[in-house]
Amino acid sequence: MEIKKIIAATMVLAMATTMVACGNKKEETAEKGAKTTLRVGVMGSIDAVPLVIAKENGYFEELGIDLDLQIFKAAKDRDAALQAEQLDGVLCDEVAISIYQNSGMDMKITGTTNGSWTLVAGKDSEINSIDDLVGKKVGISERTMIDYLADNIANENGIDASSIEKVAVPAMPARLEALKNNQIDAAILPAPFNDTAIADGGREITKIYNKDIMISTTAFLQEIITKNPKDIKNFYKAYDKAIDYINNNDISKYEDIIISTVGYSEDMRGNIELPEFKNNYLPSEEKVQTVLDWSKAKGIITKELKAKDVISDIAIN
C-alpha cells in the first residue's frame, strides 16, 4: 500500500514539474517574441541610410526591436512630431538638442552619424570662393546646424558672418529649387541635393565633414533611456551591424535603398559616393559645447547648457 502511495506521489510531482517546465518555456518564448517599439524620426539624408538598411535587413527585429522609422523632409516637421510625443528618438543636430533641452525636453545625444554638407553656389551667382559670399544670399534652415555652419564657414575664413544674408528655406527640395531659380546665390545642402545642384551647373565651394564638426547625431529621450536601457543598447548594436554590412558589401547590393531613402535620381545609379561610415560613437564634449554656446549667443536658447549634461554613454559602455 505504501509503495502505491509513493508511486502516486512521484507521478503527481513529475506532472507538476513537467507543467512548470512547460510554463517556463512558454514564458521564455513569450519573452523572446516580445518586441519593444522605438519610434525614431530622421531626415531623408545619407546619414539615415544605416538605419534603413538595419531595418530592411531585419537587424532590429533580431534584437527584439520593432523600429518605427519616420522620414521627414524638414526639421520643423520632425520636431513637431517629437513635441506631439509621436517619437522616442531622433536623428538631429546639436542645435536641435539645445532647443529641446531649453524647452524642458530631456533629449540626450546617444550617438553620432556620418555624413557631410556642401556649400554650393548657383551657376549664375559669380561665387567662386568663400570670400565671394559677402553680400550674397545663402539658403539655410533657421535654428539648425545649417544656420550654425553658415556662421562657422564665415568666421573660419575671416569673414563677418553678418555680411552674409541668410535666407530661411527649411525644406531641402525647396532650397534646391530656390538655388536653381536664382532666388538665392548659394545653399548649404546634404547629399543628394548637393550632387543635383552641381549637376545643374552649381559649383562646390566647400564641403563640411562630420569628423570636423559634429553635424549630426542620434538622440533619445531620457525617459526612454531609463525605461528601456537594453533596447537602446540593442538599437545601436543593430546600427553597428548595418555599418559593418555597408563597409563590407558592394554598394550595388543596397543602392536601391539609398536611392529610395535619400532621393537620388536614377541617373546617379553607379555614381553615388558614400561617406566613411563608422560604428556608433559619441561627439566630443568640446565640440558640442561650442554649438550650445552659439545657440545661447544667438538667442535661440536662454538656458546655460553643459555638454556633459546632454550626452549619454548608454550605448557606448
VONU-595152 format. One record per residue: residue number from 1; residue in three letters; x, y, z of N, C-alpha, C, O in turn. Coordinates in steps of 0.05 Angstrom, whole numbers. Layout:
! residues N
   i  aa   n_px   n_py   n_pz  ca_px  ca_py  ca_pz   c_px   c_py   c_pz   o_px   o_py   o_pz
 NUM ALA      X      Y      Z      X      Y      Z      X      Y      Z      X      Y      Z
...
! end
This chain:
! residues 317
   i  aa   n_px   n_py   n_pz  ca_px  ca_py  ca_pz   c_px   c_py   c_pz   o_px   o_py   o_pz
   1 MET     17    -24      0      0      0      0     17     25      0     12     45    -14
   2 GLU     38     24     17     56     47     19     70     52     -8     74     75    -16
   3 ILE     77     29    -22     91     32    -47     72     46    -68     81     63    -83
   4 LYS     46     38    -67     27     51    -86     25     81    -81     24     97    -99
   5 LYS     26     89    -55     24    117    -48     49    132    -58     47    154    -68
   6 ILE     72    119    -54     97    132    -62     97    136    -93    105    157   -103
   7 ILE     88    115   -108     87    117   -137     68    139   -146     74    155   -164
   8 ALA     45    140   -133     25    161   -140     37    189   -135     34    207   -151
   9 ALA     50    192   -112     61    218   -105     83    226   -125     85    249   -133
  10 THR     99    206   -133    120    211   -152    109    221   -179    120    239   -191
  11 MET     87    208   -187     74    215   -213     63    243   -212     65    259   -231
  12 VAL     51    250   -189     40    277   -186     62    298   -187     59    319   -200
  13 LEU     85    292   -173    108    310   -173    119    313   -201    126    335   -209
  14 ALA    121    291   -216    132    291   -243    114    308   -261    124    324   -277
  15 MET     88    305   -258     69    320   -274     71    350   -268     70    367   -286
  16 ALA     74    356   -242     76    384   -234    101    396   -245    101    419   -254
  17 THR    123    381   -244    149    391   -254    147    396   -284    158    416   -294
  18 THR    134    377   -298    131    380   -327    114    405   -333    121    419   -352
  19 MET     93    410   -318     76    433   -323     91    459   -318     89    478   -333
  20 VAL    108    459   -297    124    483   -290    144    488   -313    148    511   -321
  21 ALA    157    465   -322    176    468   -343    164    479   -369    175    496   -382
  22 CYS    140    468   -375    126    477   -399    118    507   -396    120    522   -415
  23 GLY    110    514   -371    103    542   -366    127    560   -370    124    581   -381
  24 ASN    150    551   -360    175    567   -362    182    570   -391    191    592   -400
  25 LYS    179    549   -407    186    550   -435    168    570   -450    177    585   -467
  26 LYS    142    570   -442    123    588   -454    131    617   -447    130    635   -464
  27 GLU    139    621   -422    147    648   -413    172    657   -429    173    680   -437
  28 GLU    191    638   -432    216    645   -447    209    652   -476    220    671   -487
  29 THR    191    636   -488    183    641   -515    169    668   -518    174    683   -537
  30 ALA    152    673   -499    137    699   -499    157    722   -497    154    743   -510
  31 GLU    177    718   -479    196    739   -474    213    744   -499    219    766   -506
  32 LYS    221    721   -513    236    724   -537    220    737   -559    230    752   -575
  33 GLY    194    731   -560    177    741   -580    168    770   -576    160    784   -595
  34 ALA    170    779   -551    162    807   -544    181    827   -557    205    823   -556
  35 LYS    170    848   -569    187    868   -581    180    895   -570    156    901   -563
  36 THR    200    912   -567    196    940   -559    195    958   -583    213    956   -600
  37 THR    174    974   -585    172    993   -607    188   1018   -601    183   1031   -580
  38 LEU    206   1025   -618    220   1050   -616    213   1067   -640    216   1059   -663
  39 ARG    203   1091   -635    195   1110   -656    217   1130   -661    222   1147   -643
  40 VAL    229   1129   -684    252   1146   -689    247   1163   -714    240   1153   -735
  41 GLY    251   1190   -711    248   1208   -734    274   1216   -746    293   1224   -731
  42 VAL    276   1215   -772    301   1222   -786    294   1240   -810    272   1241   -819
  43 MET    315   1253   -820    313   1268   -845    321   1249   -867    336   1231   -863
  44 GLY    310   1253   -891    317   1237   -914    344   1245   -924    346   1257   -946
  45 SER    365   1238   -910    393   1245   -917    411   1220   -916    402   1199   -906
  46 ILE    435   1223   -925    453   1200   -928    459   1187   -901    464   1163   -900
  47 ASP    459   1202   -879    466   1191   -853    443   1174   -841    447   1161   -820
  48 ALA    420   1174   -854    398   1157   -846    400   1129   -858    385   1111   -850
  49 VAL    417   1126   -878    418   1101   -893    424   1077   -875    411   1056   -878
  50 PRO    444   1078   -856    448   1054   -839    424   1045   -824    420   1021   -820
  51 LEU    407   1064   -815    383   1057   -800    363   1042   -819    350   1023   -811
  52 VAL    361   1052   -843    343   1040   -862    352   1012   -870    336    993   -871
  53 ILE    378   1009   -874    389    982   -880    385    963   -857    379    940   -861
  54 ALA    390    973   -833    387    956   -809    358    946   -807    353    924   -799
  55 LYS    339    964   -814    311    956   -813    304    937   -835    291    916   -831
  56 GLU    313    943   -860    308    926   -883    320    898   -879    308    878   -887
  57 ASN    344    896   -867    357    871   -864    348    855   -839    358    833   -833
  58 GLY    330    867   -824    319    853   -800    336    854   -776    332    838   -757
  59 TYR    356    872   -775    374    872   -752    360    881   -726    366    871   -705
  60 PHE    342    900   -728    328    910   -705    309    887   -694    308    883   -670
  61 GLU    296    874   -713    277    853   -705    292    830   -691    282    819   -672
  62 GLU    316    824   -701    332    803   -688    338    809   -659    341    791   -642
  63 LEU    339    834   -653    346    843   -625    322    852   -609    324    865   -589
  64 GLY    298    844   -619    274    850   -604    263    878   -606    249    887   -588
  65 ILE    270    892   -627    261    919   -631    243    921   -656    251    913   -678
  66 ASP    220    933   -652    202    939   -675    207    969   -680    196    986   -667
  67 LEU    224    975   -700    231   1002   -706    211   1016   -724    206   1008   -747
  68 ASP    198   1037   -713    180   1054   -729    197   1078   -738    200   1098   -724
  69 LEU    208   1075   -762    226   1095   -773    210   1115   -790    198   1107   -810
  70 GLN    209   1140   -781    193   1160   -795    212   1180   -808    229   1192   -795
  71 ILE    209   1184   -835    227   1201   -850    213   1228   -856    190   1228   -866
  72 PHE    227   1250   -850    216   1277   -854    232   1292   -874    256   1287   -879
  73 LYS    219   1312   -887    232   1329   -906    243   1355   -894    261   1368   -905
  74 ALA    232   1362   -871    241   1387   -858    244   1382   -828    228   1367   -816
  75 ALA    264   1395   -816    269   1391   -787    245   1400   -770    240   1388   -749
  76 LYS    231   1421   -779    208   1431   -764    186   1410   -762    172   1409   -741
  77 ASP    183   1394   -782    162   1373   -782    170   1350   -763    154   1340   -748
  78 ARG    196   1344   -763    206   1324   -744    202   1333   -715    193   1318   -698
  79 ASP    209   1358   -711    206   1369   -683    177   1371   -674    171   1368   -651
  80 ALA    159   1377   -693    131   1378   -687    121   1350   -678    105   1348   -659
  81 ALA    131   1329   -691    123   1302   -684    135   1295   -657    122   1281   -641
  82 LEU    159   1304   -651    171   1299   -625    155   1313   -603    150   1302   -581
  83 GLN    148   1338   -608    133   1354   -589    106   1341   -583     95   1343   -561
  84 ALA     94   1328   -603     68   1315   -601     71   1287   -588     51   1272   -587
  85 GLU     95   1281   -579    100   1255   -566     96   1231   -584     87   1210   -576
  86 GLN    102   1236   -610    100   1214   -630    126   1201   -636    128   1183   -652
  87 LEU    148   1211   -623    174   1200   -627    188   1195   -601    184   1209   -581
  88 ASP    206   1174   -600    222   1168   -577    250   1178   -581    265   1184   -561
  89 GLY    259   1179   -606    286   1187   -612    287   1201   -639    268   1199   -655
  90 VAL    309   1214   -645    312   1229   -670    341   1228   -680    360   1224   -665
  91 LEU    343   1231   -706    369   1237   -718    368   1268   -722    351   1278   -737
  92 CYS    385   1282   -708    383   1311   -707    411   1323   -705    431   1310   -711
  93 ASP    413   1348   -697    439   1361   -692    439   1374   -665    419   1374   -650
  94 GLU    463   1385   -658    466   1396   -631    449   1421   -626    442   1427   -603
  95 VAL    444   1436   -647    426   1459   -644    399   1450   -636    386   1462   -618
  96 ALA    389   1429   -649    363   1418   -642    363   1408   -613    344   1412   -598
  97 ILE    385   1395   -605    388   1386   -577    386   1409   -558    373   1407   -537
  98 SER    399   1431   -564    398   1455   -547    369   1465   -544    361   1474   -523
  99 ILE    354   1465   -566    326   1474   -566    309   1456   -550    292   1465   -534
 100 TYR    313   1429   -553    297   1410   -538    302   1414   -508    283   1416   -492
 101 GLN    327   1416   -501    334   1419   -472    324   1445   -461    315   1447   -438
 102 ASN    325   1466   -477    316   1492   -468    286   1492   -462    276   1507   -445
 103 SER    271   1476   -477    242   1474   -473    234   1454   -452    210   1449   -447
 104 GLY    254   1442   -439    248   1423   -417    245   1395   -427    237   1377   -412
 105 MET    252   1390   -452    251   1363   -463    279   1350   -460    298   1358   -473
 106 ASP    281   1330   -442    307   1319   -436    316   1299   -457    315   1275   -453
 107 MET    326   1310   -480    335   1293   -502    366   1291   -499    380   1311   -497
 108 LYS    376   1266   -500    405   1261   -496    417   1251   -521    407   1233   -535
 109 ILE    441   1262   -528    457   1251   -550    467   1224   -542    480   1221   -522
 110 THR    461   1204   -559    470   1177   -553    488   1165   -575    499   1143   -572
 111 GLY    492   1180   -596    509   1171   -618    514   1193   -638    503   1214   -638
 112 THR    532   1186   -657    539   1205   -678    537   1191   -705    544   1168   -708
 113 THR    525   1205   -725    523   1193   -751    545   1204   -769    561   1221   -760
 114 ASN    546   1195   -793    568   1203   -812    556   1214   -837    539   1201   -850
 115 GLY    565   1237   -844    555   1249   -869    570   1275   -874    590   1280   -861
 116 SER    561   1290   -893    574   1315   -899    554   1335   -911    533   1327   -921
 117 TRP    561   1360   -910    544   1381   -922    562   1396   -942    586   1397   -939
 118 THR    550   1407   -962    565   1422   -983    553   1450   -987    529   1453   -990
 119 LEU    571   1469   -987    563   1496   -994    565   1498  -1025    587   1497  -1036
 120 VAL    542   1501  -1038    541   1501  -1067    532   1529  -1076    512   1539  -1067
 121 ALA    546   1540  -1095    539   1566  -1107    523   1561  -1132    528   1543  -1147
 122 GLY    504   1579  -1137    488   1577  -1161    505   1583  -1186    524   1598  -1184
 123 LYS    497   1572  -1208    513   1575  -1233    516   1604  -1242    535   1611  -1255
 124 ASP    496   1621  -1235    497   1649  -1244    504   1668  -1221    501   1692  -1224
 125 SER    514   1657  -1199    518   1673  -1175    545   1689  -1175    548   1707  -1159
 126 GLU    563   1681  -1192    590   1693  -1192    605   1688  -1166    624   1703  -1159
 127 ILE    597   1667  -1151    611   1659  -1127    630   1637  -1134    622   1615  -1143
 128 ASN    657   1642  -1130    677   1622  -1136    694   1614  -1112    710   1596  -1113
 129 SER    690   1629  -1090    705   1623  -1066    688   1633  -1042    668   1647  -1045
 130 ILE    697   1626  -1018    682   1634   -994    682   1664   -992    663   1676   -982
 131 ASP    704   1678  -1000    705   1707   -998    683   1720  -1014    675   1743  -1008
 132 ASP    674   1707  -1035    653   1719  -1053    625   1718  -1040    606   1727  -1052
 133 LEU    623   1706  -1016    597   1704  -1003    587   1730   -991    563   1733   -986
 134 VAL    605   1749   -987    598   1775   -976    576   1788   -992    580   1792  -1016
 135 GLY    554   1795   -979    532   1809   -993    514   1790  -1008    495   1799  -1022
 136 LYS    519   1764  -1007    503   1745  -1022    482   1731  -1005    484   1731   -980
 137 LYS    462   1720  -1018    441   1705  -1004    448   1675  -1002    452   1662  -1023
 138 VAL    448   1665   -978    455   1636   -974    430   1622   -962    421   1630   -940
 139 GLY    421   1602   -975    397   1587   -965    404   1569   -942    423   1553   -944
 140 ILE    389   1571   -921    394   1555   -897    367   1545   -885    346   1552   -895
 141 SER    369   1530   -864    346   1524   -847    352   1537   -820    372   1531   -807
 142 GLU    335   1556   -812    339   1571   -788    340   1554   -763    326   1533   -761
 143 ARG    356   1563   -743    357   1550   -717    364   1520   -719    353   1503   -704
 144 THR    381   1514   -738    391   1486   -742    421   1487   -745    434   1509   -745
 145 MET    433   1464   -748    462   1463   -752    470   1477   -778    493   1487   -779
 146 ILE    453   1478   -797    460   1492   -822    463   1522   -817    481   1534   -829
 147 ASP    447   1532   -800    449   1560   -791    476   1564   -778    490   1584   -784
 148 TYR    483   1546   -761    509   1547   -747    532   1545   -767    552   1560   -765
 149 LEU    530   1527   -786    551   1523   -806    556   1547   -823    579   1553   -830
 150 ALA    535   1562   -830    538   1586   -846    555   1606   -831    573   1619   -843
 151 ASP    550   1609   -805    567   1628   -789    595   1617   -786    614   1632   -787
 152 ASN    597   1590   -781    623   1578   -777    641   1581   -802    665   1586   -800
 153 ILE    629   1576   -826    644   1579   -851    655   1607   -854    679   1611   -861
 154 ALA    638   1627   -847    647   1655   -849    669   1660   -829    690   1671   -836
 155 ASN    665   1654   -804    684   1660   -783    711   1647   -787    732   1658   -782
 156 GLU    710   1621   -796    735   1607   -801    751   1618   -824    775   1612   -826
 157 ASN    739   1634   -841    753   1646   -864    756   1676   -862    760   1690   -882
 158 GLY    753   1686   -837    758   1715   -832    737   1733   -843    742   1756   -849
 159 ILE    712   1723   -847    691   1739   -857    671   1745   -835    665   1727   -819
 160 ASP    661   1769   -834    640   1776   -815    614   1762   -822    603   1766   -844
 161 ALA    605   1744   -805    581   1728   -811    557   1745   -818    540   1736   -833
 162 SER    555   1769   -806    532   1786   -811    532   1797   -840    512   1809   -849
 163 SER    555   1795   -854    557   1806   -881    545   1787   -901    542   1793   -925
 164 ILE    537   1763   -892    524   1743   -909    494   1743   -903    487   1741   -879
 165 GLU    477   1746   -923    448   1746   -919    438   1717   -918    436   1704   -939
 166 LYS    431   1708   -895    420   1681   -892    390   1681   -898    375   1696   -886
 167 VAL    382   1664   -917    353   1663   -924    342   1636   -916    353   1615   -923
 168 ALA    321   1636   -900    309   1611   -889    292   1597   -911    272   1608   -919
 169 VAL    301   1573   -918    286   1556   -936    288   1528   -924    306   1513   -931
 170 PRO    270   1521   -905    272   1497   -889    273   1471   -904    291   1454   -899
 171 ALA    255   1466   -923    254   1440   -937    276   1439   -958    280   1457   -974
 172 MET    291   1417   -958    314   1413   -977    305   1416  -1006    319   1430  -1021
 173 PRO    284   1403  -1015    276   1406  -1043    270   1435  -1051    277   1443  -1073
 174 ALA    258   1450  -1033    252   1478  -1038    277   1494  -1039    279   1513  -1055
 175 ARG    297   1488  -1022    322   1502  -1022    337   1497  -1048    349   1516  -1060
 176 LEU    336   1473  -1058    349   1466  -1083    336   1481  -1106    350   1491  -1124
 177 GLU    309   1482  -1105    294   1496  -1126    300   1526  -1126    302   1539  -1147
 178 ALA    302   1537  -1102    308   1566  -1099    336   1572  -1111    340   1593  -1123
 179 LEU    355   1554  -1107    382   1558  -1118    381   1556  -1148    394   1572  -1162
 180 LYS    366   1537  -1158    364   1533  -1187    351   1557  -1201    359   1565  -1223
 181 ASN    332   1570  -1187    317   1592  -1199    329   1620  -1191    317   1640  -1196
 182 ASN    354   1619  -1180    368   1644  -1174    354   1661  -1153    359   1685  -1152
 183 GLN    338   1649  -1136    325   1664  -1114    345   1667  -1091    342   1685  -1074
 184 ILE    365   1649  -1090    387   1651  -1071    413   1647  -1087    412   1636  -1109
 185 ASP    435   1656  -1076    460   1654  -1091    475   1629  -1084    491   1619  -1101
 186 ALA    471   1618  -1061    485   1594  -1052    467   1580  -1031    448   1591  -1021
 187 ALA    474   1555  -1026    459   1540  -1006    477   1519   -994    495   1508  -1006
 188 ILE    471   1512   -968    484   1490   -955    466   1466   -957    443   1467   -948
 189 LEU    476   1445   -970    459   1422   -977    473   1396   -970    497   1393   -972
 190 PRO    457   1376   -962    468   1349   -958    465   1333   -984    452   1343  -1003
 191 ALA    476   1309   -985    471   1291  -1008    442   1282  -1006    432   1277   -984
 192 PRO    428   1278  -1028    438   1281  -1056    433   1308  -1068    439   1313  -1091
 193 PHE    422   1327  -1052    415   1353  -1063    439   1369  -1073    438   1384  -1092
 194 ASN    462   1365  -1059    487   1378  -1068    495   1368  -1096    503   1383  -1113
 195 ASP    493   1341  -1100    500   1329  -1126    482   1339  -1148    491   1345  -1170
 196 THR    456   1341  -1142    437   1351  -1161    442   1380  -1169    441   1388  -1192
 197 ALA    448   1396  -1148    454   1424  -1153    479   1428  -1171    479   1444  -1189
 198 ILE    499   1412  -1166    524   1413  -1182    519   1403  -1210    530   1414  -1229
 199 ALA    503   1382  -1213    496   1372  -1239    481   1393  -1256    482   1393  -1280
 200 ASP    466   1411  -1242    451   1432  -1255    469   1457  -1261    459   1477  -1270
 201 GLY    494   1455  -1256    512   1477  -1262    523   1492  -1238    539   1510  -1241
 202 GLY    514   1484  -1214    524   1496  -1190    554   1489  -1185    565   1471  -1197
 203 ARG    566   1504  -1167    595   1500  -1161    598   1493  -1131    587   1506  -1114
 204 GLU    614   1472  -1126    621   1465  -1098    641   1485  -1088    663   1487  -1099
 205 ILE    634   1499  -1067    653   1519  -1055    669   1506  -1032    693   1510  -1031
 206 THR    655   1492  -1015    669   1477   -994    651   1455   -984    627   1456   -985
 207 LYS    664   1434   -973    649   1411   -962    656   1410   -932    679   1413   -924
 208 ILE    635   1405   -916    639   1404   -887    633   1375   -878    611   1365   -882
 209 TYR    653   1362   -867    651   1334   -858    644   1332   -829    651   1349   -813
 210 ASN    630   1311   -822    622   1307   -794    645   1302   -776    643   1306   -752
 211 LYS    668   1293   -787    691   1288   -770    703   1314   -760    717   1315   -740
 212 ASP    699   1336   -775    710   1362   -767    691   1377   -749    699   1389   -729
 213 ILE    665   1376   -755    644   1389   -739    622   1368   -735    613   1356   -754
 214 MET    614   1365   -711    593   1345   -706    566   1354   -717    550   1366   -703
 215 ILE    562   1349   -742    538   1359   -756    513   1344   -747    492   1357   -742
 216 SER    515   1318   -744    490   1303   -740    494   1281   -718    515   1268   -717
 217 THR    474   1278   -702    475   1258   -680    449   1243   -679    429   1250   -692
 218 THR    449   1221   -664    424   1207   -657    419   1212   -627    438   1213   -612
 219 ALA    394   1214   -620    388   1220   -592    361   1208   -584    344   1203   -600
 220 PHE    359   1202   -558    334   1191   -547    326   1207   -522    343   1219   -508
 221 LEU    301   1207   -517    291   1220   -492    301   1205   -468    303   1180   -469
 222 GLN    309   1219   -447    320   1206   -423    300   1186   -411    308   1166   -400
 223 GLU    274   1192   -412    255   1174   -401    254   1147   -416    249   1127   -404
 224 ILE    260   1148   -441    261   1123   -457    286   1108   -451    286   1084   -449
 225 ILE    308   1123   -447    334   1110   -439    331   1096   -412    340   1074   -409
 226 THR    318   1110   -394    315   1099   -367    296   1075   -367    301   1055   -353
 227 LYS    275   1077   -383    255   1055   -384    265   1031   -399    260   1008   -391
 228 ASN    280   1035   -421    288   1013   -439    318   1014   -445    326   1015   -468
 229 PRO    335   1013   -424    364   1015   -430    375    993   -448    392    998   -465
 230 LYS    365    969   -444    374    946   -461    366    950   -490    382    944   -508
 231 ASP    342    961   -495    333    966   -522    349    988   -536    354    986   -560
 232 ILE    357   1008   -521    374   1029   -532    401   1017   -540    411   1023   -561
 233 LYS    412   1001   -523    438    987   -530    434    970   -555    451    970   -572
 234 ASN    412    955   -556    407    938   -579    402    954   -605    409    945   -627
 235 PHE    390    978   -601    386    995   -624    413   1001   -638    415   1000   -662
 236 TYR    433   1007   -622    459   1013   -633    475    988   -642    492    990   -659
 237 LYS    469    966   -630    480    941   -640    471    935   -668    486    927   -686
 238 ALA    445    940   -673    434    937   -700    446    958   -719    452    952   -742
 239 TYR    449    982   -709    461   1004   -725    489    996   -733    497    998   -757
 240 ASP    505    986   -714    533    979   -720    534    955   -739    552    954   -756
 241 LYS    515    937   -737    514    914   -755    509    924   -784    520    913   -803
 242 ALA    493    945   -787    487    956   -813    512    970   -824    518    969   -848
 243 ILE    527    984   -806    552    997   -814    571    976   -825    584    980   -846
 244 ASP    574    954   -811    592    932   -820    583    921   -847    599    915   -864
 245 TYR    557    918   -850    545    909   -876    553    928   -898    561    919   -920
 246 ILE    549    954   -894    555    974   -914    585    973   -922    592    974   -945
 247 ASN    602    972   -901    630    973   -906    642    948   -918    665    948   -927
 248 ASN    627    926   -917    637    900   -927    622    889   -951    626    866   -959
 249 ASN    605    906   -963    590    897   -986    591    919  -1007    592    943  -1001
 250 ASP    590    910  -1032    590    930  -1054    564    946  -1053    543    935  -1047
 251 ILE    565    971  -1060    542    989  -1058    519    979  -1076    496    986  -1071
 252 SER    525    964  -1097    504    954  -1114    483    937  -1099    461    934  -1108
 253 LYS    492    925  -1077    474    908  -1061    452    923  -1046    431    912  -1040
 254 TYR    458    949  -1041    439    964  -1025    433    992  -1038    423   1010  -1025
 255 GLU    441    995  -1063    438   1021  -1076    408   1028  -1079    402   1052  -1078
 256 ASP    391   1008  -1082    362   1014  -1084    352   1028  -1059    336   1046  -1060
 257 ILE    362   1019  -1036    354   1031  -1011    363   1060  -1009    348   1077  -1000
 258 ILE    388   1065  -1018    398   1092  -1017    382   1110  -1035    374   1133  -1027
 259 ILE    376   1101  -1059    361   1117  -1078    333   1124  -1067    323   1146  -1069
 260 SER    319   1103  -1056    292   1107  -1047    291   1124  -1021    272   1139  -1017
 261 THR    311   1121  -1004    311   1135   -978    320   1164   -981    307   1182   -971
 262 VAL    343   1167   -994    355   1193   -995    345   1211  -1018    345   1235  -1016
 263 GLY    335   1198  -1039    323   1213  -1060    341   1218  -1084    337   1237  -1100
 264 TYR    362   1201  -1087    378   1204  -1111    362   1197  -1136    343   1181  -1134
 265 SER    368   1209  -1158    355   1203  -1183    368   1177  -1195    390   1170  -1187
 266 GLU    354   1164  -1213    364   1140  -1226    390   1146  -1241    406   1129  -1245
 267 ASP    393   1171  -1250    417   1179  -1265    442   1176  -1248    464   1174  -1259
 268 MET    439   1177  -1221    462   1175  -1204    470   1146  -1198    491   1141  -1185
 269 ARG    454   1127  -1206    460   1099  -1201    488   1092  -1211    494   1097  -1235
 270 GLY    504   1080  -1195    531   1073  -1202    551   1095  -1197    575   1090  -1200
 271 ASN    542   1119  -1190    560   1141  -1185    556   1154  -1157    567   1175  -1152
 272 ILE    542   1140  -1140    537   1150  -1113    562   1146  -1095    572   1124  -1094
 273 GLU    570   1167  -1082    593   1166  -1064    584   1168  -1036    570   1187  -1028
 274 LEU    591   1148  -1020    583   1148   -992    604   1159   -974    628   1158   -980
 275 PRO    596   1170   -951    616   1179   -931    629   1155   -918    621   1132   -923
 276 GLU    649   1160   -902    662   1138   -887    644   1132   -862    646   1146   -842
 277 PHE    628   1111   -864    611   1104   -842    626   1090   -820    643   1073   -825
 278 LYS    621   1099   -795    635   1087   -772    615   1076   -753    592   1085   -751
 279 ASN    624   1056   -737    607   1046   -716    601   1068   -696    616   1087   -694
 280 ASN    579   1065   -682    570   1087   -665    591   1097   -645    605   1082   -633
 281 TYR    592   1124   -643    610   1136   -623    597   1162   -614    577   1171   -626
 282 LEU    609   1174   -594    598   1199   -583    615   1223   -592    639   1220   -596
 283 PRO    602   1246   -596    618   1270   -603    633   1280   -579    626   1273   -556
 284 SER    654   1295   -583    669   1306   -560    653   1328   -546    638   1342   -559
 285 GLU    656   1329   -520    642   1350   -505    649   1378   -514    633   1396   -515
 286 GLU    674   1381   -522    684   1407   -531    669   1417   -555    661   1440   -556
 287 LYS    665   1400   -575    651   1408   -599    622   1413   -594    610   1431   -605
 288 VAL    610   1396   -577    581   1400   -571    578   1427   -556    559   1441   -561
 289 GLN    596   1432   -537    594   1457   -522    596   1482   -539    582   1502   -534
 290 THR    612   1480   -560    615   1503   -579    588   1509   -592    581   1533   -595
 291 VAL    573   1489   -599    547   1493   -611    526   1503   -591    510   1520   -597
 292 LEU    527   1492   -567    509   1501   -546    513   1530   -540    494   1545   -536
 293 ASP    538   1538   -539    545   1567   -533    535   1585   -556    526   1607   -551
 294 TRP    538   1575   -581    528   1590   -604    498   1594   -602    488   1616   -606
 295 SER    484   1573   -595    454   1575   -592    447   1596   -571    428   1611   -575
 296 LYS    462   1597   -549    457   1616   -528    463   1644   -538    447   1663   -533
 297 ALA    485   1648   -551    494   1674   -561    474   1685   -582    470   1709   -584
 298 LYS    462   1667   -597    443   1675   -618    415   1680   -608    397   1689   -622
 299 GLY    411   1675   -582    385   1678   -570    365   1656   -577    341   1659   -572
 300 ILE    376   1634   -588    359   1612   -595    349   1598   -569    327   1588   -567
 301 ILE    367   1597   -549    360   1586   -523    367   1607   -502    382   1625   -506
 302 THR    355   1603   -478    361   1622   -456    376   1608   -433    388   1621   -416
 303 LYS    375   1581   -433    388   1566   -411    418   1563   -416    427   1562   -439
 304 GLU    433   1562   -394    462   1555   -396    463   1524   -396    457   1512   -376
 305 LEU    472   1513   -418    473   1484   -420    502   1474   -421    519   1487   -433
 306 LYS    507   1452   -408    533   1439   -408    533   1414   -424    514   1398   -421
 307 ALA    553   1410   -441    553   1387   -459    551   1361   -444    538   1342   -453
 308 LYS    565   1359   -421    564   1334   -406    536   1326   -397    531   1303   -391
 309 ASP    519   1346   -395    492   1341   -385    472   1333   -408    450   1324   -402
 310 VAL    481   1335   -433    463   1329   -455    474   1304   -471    463   1298   -492
 311 ILE    494   1291   -460    505   1267   -473    502   1243   -455    506   1245   -431
 312 SER    493   1221   -466    490   1196   -451    508   1174   -464    508   1171   -488
 313 ASP    523   1160   -447    540   1139   -458    527   1112   -456    541   1091   -455
 314 ILE    500   1111   -454    485   1086   -451    493   1065   -472    493   1041   -466
 315 ALA    498   1074   -496    504   1055   -518    533   1050   -523    541   1035   -541
 316 ILE    550   1063   -507    579   1061   -511    591   1041   -491    609   1026   -498
 317 ASN    582   1042   -467    593   1025   -446    580    997   -446    588    980   -430
! end
